């Protein structure tokens, strides 16, 4: 095995009820207005979105919601998220879900900080150095997207 170093600045919080800490954690990081981005059915039906919203409310963080992410997210929903972020001056994106939701949230966080269409970042593979911070309430183990800024 080759020697290597690995640095992961991601802060992980594990445990029962961990989602109820999201407001406190985001407030400590300076969040004021958050886009809560999620898939739909199970996150809503299980009460997870309500618990996340209550945590944000308790921390005094304004938030708006954008659900509807499907597997292999589509650019249309990302564009809607970008529009919402720009119009509402969102300063954080909070993904509540698995890999597709996280990937969609990352695209929104990038697109919210560029002029023009977010799709250009994918077509040109241009680097975007200004990105909204992203937090995740993970709903499925082993998505992997939660552990990387990419």
N, C-alpha and C positions, 0 to 999 in steps of 0.2 A: 504494500500500500504506500502511495506517495504521501509525504507530509503535506499538510495544508492548514490554513486557518479559516475559520468561519465566524462572521460577525452578523448577528441578526438583532437589529435594534427594536424589533417588534415586542411590545409588552403584552403578554398573555395573562388572562385571568380565567382560571378554571373553577368549576364548582357549581353546586346547586344554587340557583338564584343569582348567578353572576351577571345576568342581563340587567338586573336591578341596580347595578353599579355604574351602568353606562353614562348616566347623566352626571354623576359625581366625577367620573374619570374625564369626560369631555370638558366639563366646566374647569377642572384643574388644568387642562391643556389649553384653555382660553376660548373654547367654542361658545359662540353666541347664537348662531342660527344654523340649523342642521337640516340637510335633506335626508330623510329616512327612506332608503331604497330597498325594496323587497320583491319577492315573487308574487305571493298572493295567498291562495287557499290555506295551507297549513299554518303559515305564520300568523294569519288573521284568526283562523278558527281556533287555534290553540291559545289565543290570548297574548301571544308573544309581542305583537305590535302594540297592543294596549299597555303591556308592562314596560316596554321600552319607552313609549310615549309618556307614561306616568313618571318614569325615572328622569326623563329630560325635563318634564314640567317641574318636578321637585327641585331640580338644579337650576331652574330659571332659564332654561335654554329654549328658545323658540324653535319650532320644527315644522316642516311640511313633509308630506308623504308622496312617494311615487312608487306604486306597486305595478305588478304585471310582468315582471321578468320571466321569460321562459328559457328552457335549456337552449344553449347557443344563442345568446342575446342578440337582438336585432338593433341596428343603428337608429331606427325610428324612435325607440324608447330612450336611447342614449341622448338623442337630440332634444327630446322633451325634457330630460333631466338637466341638460346643459342650459336650456332656456329658463327653466325654473331657478336654477342656481344664479344665473346672471340677473334675472328680474328681482329676485328676493335677497340678493347679496348674501347668499349662503357662504359660510366660512368653513364648513366641514361636510363631508358625505359619510353617512352611516349605512353600511350594507347590513341587512338582516337576512341571512340565508346562507346558501352554499356557493360553490364556485362560479356559477353563471351570474348570480347576483353581485358577487364581489367583482368579477370582471367587468360587468356593466357599470358598477359604481366607480371603478378605476377609470373607465373611459369618460364618464361624466366629470370626474374630478379633473381630468386632463382638459377636456373640452371647455370647461367653465373658465379656463385661464388662457384661452387662445382666441384670436380674431379669426373669423372665417368658420368653416365647417369642420367639426371634429373628425370627420372621415379622412380629411387631408393628412392627419397624423398617421393614419394607417396606410394610406396610399403611398406617401412619400417616406415613411419611416423616419420622419423628422423627430428630433428630440424636443421635448417640451420640459423646460426646466422649472416652470412655474405651475404647480399642481395643488389643488385643494387637498388638505389632509383627509385621510380616510380612516375610519374605524369600522370594526366588524363585530357583529353578534353572530357567531357561527352556529348554524343549525345542523350541520352534517360533518362528522369527523373525516379527516383525510382529504378535504377539498384542496389543500395546498396553497390556494390563492391567498389565504389569510396571512401567510408567513412571508410574503414577498412584496416589495414595493412594485414589482413588475407585473 
